[in-house]
Amino acid sequence: MLVVTDTISIPEEELQESFLRAGGPGGQHLNKASTAVQLRFHALNSPSLSPAVKERLSRLAGNRLTGEGVIVIEASAHRSQHRNRREARERLADLIREASLTPPSRRPTRIPRAKKAARLEQKKKRGLLKKLRRKPAPDANE
């Protein structure tokens, strides 16, 4: 079981791991052992996550989310399969943990009355300046 938060935990049945050969350090051992881990988690079908968390998670996952709603995380930084496996699970947990935080609601700011008055005054001044630049209108008396 992957424990993400106090309220969210993912059962092992929902996680699929496959192992493949990794690049990087390892020498001769590298050519024989499959140490890289590909962790797959079907986020959109998971009963462990609330709809709000699923929606935020799909936005956060970005290109790690497939068209079917599966999050794919690959880890190959370490030489041992065990450490890569632990890293992939921790990265998935961090992603879900971040998605579980609800963003604070935005409170619209009120524009102070003095600022509104100052803006209107500035518009009047600008309009008067432009008016003074115009050619005088021909008088009807002439």
CYANA upper distance limits for C-alpha pairs under 8 A (distance plus 0.5 A):
  1 MET  CA      9 SER  CA      7.19
  1 MET  CA     10 ILE  CA      6.21
  1 MET  CA     11 PRO  CA      5.04
  1 MET  CA     12 GLU  CA      5.63
  2 LEU  CA      9 SER  CA      6.02
  2 LEU  CA     10 ILE  CA      5.46
  2 LEU  CA     11 PRO  CA      6.83
  2 LEU  CA     12 GLU  CA      7.57
  2 LEU  CA     89 ARG  CA      7.99
  2 LEU  CA     93 ALA  CA      8.00
  3 VAL  CA      8 ILE  CA      7.06
  3 VAL  CA      9 SER  CA      4.81
  3 VAL  CA     10 ILE  CA      6.89
  3 VAL  CA     93 ALA  CA      8.05
  4 VAL  CA      8 ILE  CA      5.99
  4 VAL  CA      9 SER  CA      5.84
  4 VAL  CA     10 ILE  CA      7.95
  4 VAL  CA     93 ALA  CA      5.68
  4 VAL  CA     94 ASP  CA      8.01
  4 VAL  CA     96 ILE  CA      7.56
  4 VAL  CA     97 ARG  CA      6.69
  5 THR  CA      9 SER  CA      7.25
  5 THR  CA     97 ARG  CA      7.26
  8 ILE  CA     48 SER  CA      7.24
  8 ILE  CA     49 LEU  CA      7.65
  9 SER  CA     48 SER  CA      7.28
 10 ILE  CA     14 GLU  CA      7.29
 10 ILE  CA     15 LEU  CA      8.36
 10 ILE  CA     48 SER  CA      6.67
 11 PRO  CA     15 LEU  CA      7.84
 14 GLU  CA     41 PHE  CA      6.71
 14 GLU  CA     42 HIS  CA      7.45
 14 GLU  CA     46 SER  CA      7.74
 15 LEU  CA     39 LEU  CA      7.41
 15 LEU  CA     40 ARG  CA      6.43
 15 LEU  CA     41 PHE  CA      5.64
 15 LEU  CA     42 HIS  CA      8.25
 16 GLN  CA     39 LEU  CA      6.30
 16 GLN  CA     40 ARG  CA      5.54
 16 GLN  CA     41 PHE  CA      7.04
 17 GLU  CA     37 VAL  CA      7.15
 17 GLU  CA     38 GLN  CA      6.15
 17 GLU  CA     39 LEU  CA      5.14
 17 GLU  CA     40 ARG  CA      6.80
 18 SER  CA     37 VAL  CA      6.38
 18 SER  CA     38 GLN  CA      5.73
 18 SER  CA     39 LEU  CA      7.18
 19 PHE  CA     34 SER  CA      6.11
 19 PHE  CA     35 THR  CA      6.80
 19 PHE  CA     36 ALA  CA      6.06
 19 PHE  CA     37 VAL  CA      5.22
 19 PHE  CA     38 GLN  CA      6.74
 19 PHE  CA     81 GLN  CA      8.48
 20 LEU  CA     34 SER  CA      5.02
 20 LEU  CA     35 THR  CA      6.69
 20 LEU  CA     36 ALA  CA      5.65
 20 LEU  CA     37 VAL  CA      6.91
 20 LEU  CA     38 GLN  CA      8.19
 21 ARG  CA     30 LEU  CA      7.63
 21 ARG  CA     31 ASN  CA      7.81
 21 ARG  CA     32 LYS  CA      8.41
 21 ARG  CA     33 ALA  CA      6.89
 21 ARG  CA     34 SER  CA      4.65
 21 ARG  CA     35 THR  CA      6.30
 21 ARG  CA     36 ALA  CA      6.21
 22 ALA  CA     30 LEU  CA      7.51
 22 ALA  CA     34 SER  CA      7.16
 22 ALA  CA     35 THR  CA      6.53
 22 ALA  CA     36 ALA  CA      5.43
 22 ALA  CA     76 SER  CA      6.27
 23 GLY  CA     30 LEU  CA      7.92
 23 GLY  CA     76 SER  CA      7.84
 24 GLY  CA     77 ALA  CA      7.88
 25 PRO  CA     30 LEU  CA      7.85
 25 PRO  CA     79 ARG  CA      7.24
 26 GLY  CA     30 LEU  CA      5.25
 26 GLY  CA     79 ARG  CA      6.60
 27 GLY  CA     31 ASN  CA      7.96
 28 GLN  CA     32 LYS  CA      7.69
 29 HIS  CA     33 ALA  CA      6.62
 30 LEU  CA     34 SER  CA      8.08
 30 LEU  CA     35 THR  CA      8.39
 34 SER  CA     81 GLN  CA      7.79
 35 THR  CA     76 SER  CA      7.41
 35 THR  CA     78 HIS  CA      8.42
 35 THR  CA     79 ARG  CA      7.02
 35 THR  CA     80 SER  CA      6.25
 35 THR  CA     81 GLN  CA      4.70
 35 THR  CA     82 HIS  CA      8.48
 35 THR  CA     84 ASN  CA      7.65
 36 ALA  CA     74 GLU  CA      7.76
 36 ALA  CA     75 ALA  CA      6.27
 36 ALA  CA     76 SER  CA      4.87
 36 ALA  CA     77 ALA  CA      8.36
 36 ALA  CA     81 GLN  CA      6.78
 36 ALA  CA     84 ASN  CA      6.81
 36 ALA  CA     85 ARG  CA      8.39
 37 VAL  CA     74 GLU  CA      6.13
 37 VAL  CA     75 ALA  CA      5.78
 37 VAL  CA     76 SER  CA      6.94
 37 VAL  CA     81 GLN  CA      7.54
 37 VAL  CA     84 ASN  CA      6.57
 37 VAL  CA     85 ARG  CA      6.30
 37 VAL  CA     88 ALA  CA      7.67
 38 GLN  CA     72 VAL  CA      7.23
 38 GLN  CA     73 ILE  CA      6.22
 38 GLN  CA     74 GLU  CA      4.94
 38 GLN  CA     75 ALA  CA      7.10
 38 GLN  CA     88 ALA  CA      8.15
 39 LEU  CA     71 ILE  CA      8.49
 39 LEU  CA     72 VAL  CA      6.20
 39 LEU  CA     73 ILE  CA      5.60
 39 LEU  CA     74 GLU  CA      6.73
 39 LEU  CA     85 ARG  CA      8.48
 39 LEU  CA     88 ALA  CA      7.00
 39 LEU  CA     89 ARG  CA      7.93
 40 ARG  CA     70 VAL  CA      6.90
 40 ARG  CA     71 ILE  CA      6.14
 40 ARG  CA     72 VAL  CA      5.17
 40 ARG  CA     73 ILE  CA      7.05
 41 PHE  CA     70 VAL  CA      5.97
 41 PHE  CA     71 ILE  CA      5.67
 41 PHE  CA     72 VAL  CA      7.19
 42 HIS  CA     46 SER  CA      6.70
 42 HIS  CA     69 GLY  CA      6.46
 42 HIS  CA     70 VAL  CA      4.69
 42 HIS  CA     71 ILE  CA      6.71
 43 ALA  CA     49 LEU  CA      8.28
 43 ALA  CA     54 LYS  CA      7.08
 43 ALA  CA     57 LEU  CA      8.42
 43 ALA  CA     58 SER  CA      8.41
 43 ALA  CA     69 GLY  CA      6.52
 43 ALA  CA     70 VAL  CA      6.29
 43 ALA  CA     71 ILE  CA      6.99
 44 LEU  CA     54 LYS  CA      6.58
 44 LEU  CA     69 GLY  CA      5.82
 44 LEU  CA     70 VAL  CA      7.74
 45 ASN  CA     69 GLY  CA      8.22
 49 LEU  CA     53 VAL  CA      6.65
 49 LEU  CA     54 LYS  CA      6.78
 50 SER  CA     54 LYS  CA      6.74
 51 PRO  CA     55 GLU  CA      6.68
 52 ALA  CA     56 ARG  CA      6.86
 53 VAL  CA     57 LEU  CA      6.35
 53 VAL  CA     96 ILE  CA      8.21
 53 VAL  CA     99 ALA  CA      6.08
 53 VAL  CA    100 SER  CA      5.82
 54 LYS  CA     58 SER  CA      6.59
 54 LYS  CA     99 ALA  CA      8.23
 55 GLU  CA     59 ARG  CA      7.08
 56 ARG  CA     60 LEU  CA      6.68
 56 ARG  CA     99 ALA  CA      5.78
 56 ARG  CA    100 SER  CA      8.25
 57 LEU  CA     61 ALA  CA      6.36
 57 LEU  CA     95 LEU  CA      7.71
 57 LEU  CA     96 ILE  CA      6.93
 57 LEU  CA     99 ALA  CA      5.54
 58 SER  CA     62 GLY  CA      7.34
 58 SER  CA     65 LEU  CA      7.29
 58 SER  CA     69 GLY  CA      8.15
 60 LEU  CA     95 LEU  CA      7.91
 60 LEU  CA     99 ALA  CA      7.58
 61 ALA  CA     65 LEU  CA      6.17
 61 ALA  CA     71 ILE  CA      7.59
 61 ALA  CA     95 LEU  CA      7.88
 64 ARG  CA     71 ILE  CA      5.98
 64 ARG  CA     72 VAL  CA      5.90
 64 ARG  CA     73 ILE  CA      7.25
 65 LEU  CA     69 GLY  CA      6.39
 65 LEU  CA     70 VAL  CA      6.00
 65 LEU  CA     71 ILE  CA      4.98
 65 LEU  CA     72 VAL  CA      6.96
 66 THR  CA     70 VAL  CA      5.77
 66 THR  CA     71 ILE  CA      6.92
 66 THR  CA     72 VAL  CA      8.06
 73 ILE  CA     88 ALA  CA      6.68
 73 ILE  CA     91 ARG  CA      8.25
 73 ILE  CA     92 LEU  CA      7.72
 74 GLU  CA     88 ALA  CA      6.92
 75 ALA  CA     84 ASN  CA      5.82
 75 ALA  CA     85 ARG  CA      7.62
 75 ALA  CA     87 GLU  CA      7.13
 75 ALA  CA     88 ALA  CA      5.98
 76 SER  CA     84 ASN  CA      6.30
 77 ALA  CA     84 ASN  CA      7.23
 78 HIS  CA     83 ARG  CA      6.74
 78 HIS  CA     84 ASN  CA      6.23
 79 ARG  CA     83 ARG  CA      8.20
 79 ARG  CA     84 ASN  CA      8.25
 80 SER  CA     84 ASN  CA      6.93
 81 GLN  CA     85 ARG  CA      6.50
 82 HIS  CA     86 ARG  CA      6.72
 83 ARG  CA     87 GLU  CA      6.60
 84 ASN  CA     88 ALA  CA      6.65
 85 ARG  CA     89 ARG  CA      6.80
 86 ARG  CA     90 GLU  CA      6.63
 87 GLU  CA     91 ARG  CA      6.64
 88 ALA  CA     92 LEU  CA      6.80
 89 ARG  CA     93 ALA  CA      6.65
 90 GLU  CA     94 ASP  CA      6.58
 91 ARG  CA     95 LEU  CA      6.71
 92 LEU  CA     96 ILE  CA      6.77
 93 ALA  CA     97 ARG  CA      6.41
 94 ASP  CA     98 GLU  CA      6.61
 95 LEU  CA     99 ALA  CA      6.81
 96 ILE  CA    100 SER  CA      6.61
 97 ARG  CA    101 LEU  CA      7.36
111 ILE  CA    115 LYS  CA      7.25
111 ILE  CA    116 LYS  CA      7.45
112 PRO  CA    116 LYS  CA      7.05
113 ARG  CA    117 ALA  CA      6.75
114 ALA  CA    118 ALA  CA      6.57
115 LYS  CA    119 ARG  CA      6.65
116 LYS  CA    120 LEU  CA      6.83
117 ALA  CA    121 GLU  CA      6.63
118 ALA  CA    122 GLN  CA      6.65
119 ARG  CA    123 LYS  CA      6.80
120 LEU  CA    124 LYS  CA      6.80
121 GLU  CA    125 LYS  CA      6.80
122 GLN  CA    126 ARG  CA      6.65
123 LYS  CA    127 GLY  CA      6.57
124 LYS  CA    128 LEU  CA      6.66
125 LYS  CA    129 LEU  CA      6.68
126 ARG  CA    130 LYS  CA      6.82
127 GLY  CA    131 LYS  CA      6.62
128 LEU  CA    132 LEU  CA      6.74
129 LEU  CA    133 ARG  CA      7.12
130 LYS  CA    134 ARG  CA      7.37
138 PRO  CA    142 GLU  CA      8.49
